[in-house]
Amino acid sequence: MRTKNKTEGQATTSFIEQARRAQIIACVIDTIAELGYEQASLAQVGQRAKISKGVITYHFASKEVLMQAVVDEVFGQFAAFVTARVPDDQPWDMLRAFLQANADFLKTHRKQLLALFAISRNAHDLTLQGYSPELDIERIAALLTEGQRQGTFRDFDARIMATSILALRDSLIAQSAKQADLDIDHYIHEIISLIDHAIRQSS
């Protein structure tokens, strides 16, 4: 009986700790999205969460550890969302779906994505598990190269074009950070149309 009670108590404690960690992470996201990365101190986060700085450091040993937890949480959601919406199809359909999925995630998770990009730009020692900017460039370049092989895309430097496409994607997120009421659907439509004209084989 004692063992059972101990196990139940541990489970309850674990659940409470998970809930507290989730609350802290949510407050970090809100703080960065509204005030910027530099203002997201542990004291500011604690004030928003109505807890002491000591409670935060009990769950996250330092600001760096906390920021890594935010990155892991948001990037996991972001990657799963985009991956689920990119079909194993023709290169142009995959590229268009990738861009649209990025925009759709921004529409429903604006604060999370703004926080992710802000942390990535400022906290250079952090890592995105299973991701690197170079990997994204390689994947997009591979799609472009396959489209060229099939004769759908014109001749161009696939790596340079992939870098440009991702820069356009990032511009959507950057503009959304400056303009809360940005028409994301219109913006991504224009980006997709621009890329379509840039890479398609002339008829």
N, C-alpha and C positions, 0 to 999 in steps of 0.2 A: 504493500500500500504506500509506503514511504517513497519507494522508487517511482511509482506512478505519479504521486504528487509532485515530486521533484521534476519529473519530465514535463508535466503540465506547466509547472512554474517556469521552467526554462523556455518552453514554447511561448508562453505569454510574454516573458521578458524579451524574447527574440522579436516577437510581433511588434511590441511597443518600440523597440529600438529601430526596427525597420521603418515604422511609421514616422518616428522622429527624424531619421536620416532623410526620408522622402520629403518631409516638411522643410528641412534645412535646404535641401537641393532646390526645391521649388522657390524658396525665398532668394536663393542665389540667382536663379534665373530671372526672377522679377526685378531684382536689384540691378543686374547687369543690363537688362533690356531697357530699364527706365533711366538709370544713372550712368551707365558705362562701366567698363571693367575696373578702371582705377578707383572708382568709388565703392566697389564691392568689398569693403573690408569686413572682417569677422564681426566687428562691432556693429556695422550697419546692418549686416544680415541678422545678427542677434536681435537688434531693435525691431526689425520687421517681423521676425518670428516670435517676438516677445519672450525671448529666452536669453540667458547670459552667454557671454563669450565662452565661459567655462563649459557650458553644455555642448556647445559646438565642438570645442577641442576634445571633448570626451568621445565624440563620434568620429571626428576628423582631426588628426593630430596637428595639421597645419593648413594654411590657406591653399598651398599647393596640392595637398591630398584632397581637400574639398573640391577644388577646381577639376582635378582628375576624375572625381566621382561624377561631377556634373557632365563632363565630356563623355564619359562612358555611358551614362544614362541617355543623354540626348542623341549621341551618335548611334547608339544601338537602335533607338526608335527610328531615326532618320534613315539608316541603312536598310532596315527591315521594310519600311514604308516604300522606299524607292525600288528596292529589289522585287517586291511583290507586284509592282506595276510596270515592270519592263519585260515585255514578252520575248521569248526566244524566236525572233522573227527576222525580217529583212533589216539590213543595217539602218535605213532611214527610219523605219517604224520604231526600232529600238532606241535610236537617238532622240527622236521626237518624244517618245514615251518617257525617256529619262529626264528630259528637260521639263516636261509637263508634270511629272511626279515631284520634281524639286519645287516647282511652283505650288503644287497642291499641298505639299507639306508646309510650306511657308504660310499658306492661307490658314491652316488649322493649328499650326504650332509656331506662330511668329516669334514669340518671346524665346522659346527654346532654341530656335535656329539662330536668332540674333545673338543669344548668349554663347552658343557653340562657336560661331565665327569670331566673336569678340575674344573669347578665351584663346582660340587657336592663333589669333594674331598677336596676342600679348604674352601668353605663357608658353614660351618656346620649348620648355623642357617637358611639356606634357605630350602624351602620345594618344593617337586615335587607334584603338585596337583593330588590327586588320586593315588599316587604311594609311595611305600616304598620298600627297598630291601627285607624286610621280605615278602612282598606280592608276589614278583616275585618268591622267593624260595617256597612259599606255592603253587603257581600255577603250577610250574614245578613239584614239589613233587606230587601234585595231579594227574598230567598226568602220572607220573611214577608208582604211586600206581595203577591207573586204568589199565595200561599196564600189571602190575603184576597180577592183578585180572583176566584179560583176558587170561593170560598165554603167552603173547607175550614177556614180559621182565622177566629176571631171578630174583632170590631173592637177594635183597640188601637193605640197608638203604636209603629210598627214599629221605630223607632230605639231607643227606650227598651227595648223587649223584646230587641232584638239585643244591646244593651249588657249587659243582665241575663243573657242566655244565655252570653255570653262570660265574664262574671264567674263564673258557675257552673262553666264549663270550667276556668277558672284556679284555682278553689277545689280542684278535684281534684288539680291539680299541686302546689298549696301544701300540701295535706293529705298528699300522698305524700312531700313533703320532710320533714314532721314525723314521719310514721309509715311506716317502711320496709316493714312487712308489711300495709299497707292493702289491703283487698279492693277492688281497682279495678273488677272486674266489677260488684260490688254497688253501688258508689258511682255508677258511670255509669248503671246501670239506674235508680237512684233519681232521678238528674238528668234523664234522658230522660223518665221517667214524670211528673216535676214539670212539665217544659216542655210535655209533651203536654196535661196538664190545664189549663195556663195559656193555651194558644193555640188549642186546638181549638174549633170551633163547637159550641155545645150542640145536641144532637139533639132 
